[in-house]
Amino acid sequence: MLDSPSVARVRAALAALGLDAQIVLLAGAARTARDAAAQLGCEVGAIANSLVFRGEATGEALLVMASGANRVDVARLAAAFGEPVAKADAAFVRARSGFAIGGVAPVAHPTRLRAVVDRALLGYREIWAAAGHPHTVFRLAPADLVRITGGAVADVAAAA
């Protein structure tokens, strides 16, 4: 899995962005933040979920990097994005991100995606993001996530 084309794309993109990140192979799939956190021995909130939403008016893809401890509030996300949004289906996610759900990386998309980074991720010293396959992740600082995605930082978590 570490030599899959998707993971190789992520590795190359991270290097091109100046991020020296080691891609880690998990023992099992990390299709949820809880799965990933349990395997990594970190807090669920330190998992940066890569979620793709679709602008309802424009059809534009929006990459949301959300803390695994939170659910995304679609109304807050729509306010940050500037139009109503809906969760994208698997075909849209693959077409726009180049990855299957569960392995969507924050980088290495066919075209640059507009991105939003959940402010809650900034409260961690280090976070983990998907690396192109449901069994792969990489560690980085929240500031690096903002930099490599070009994401706008916004409060998109649902109120507790």
Order of alpha helices (4+ residues) and beta strands (2+ residues): alpha-beta-alpha-beta-beta-alpha-beta-alpha-beta-beta-beta-alpha-beta
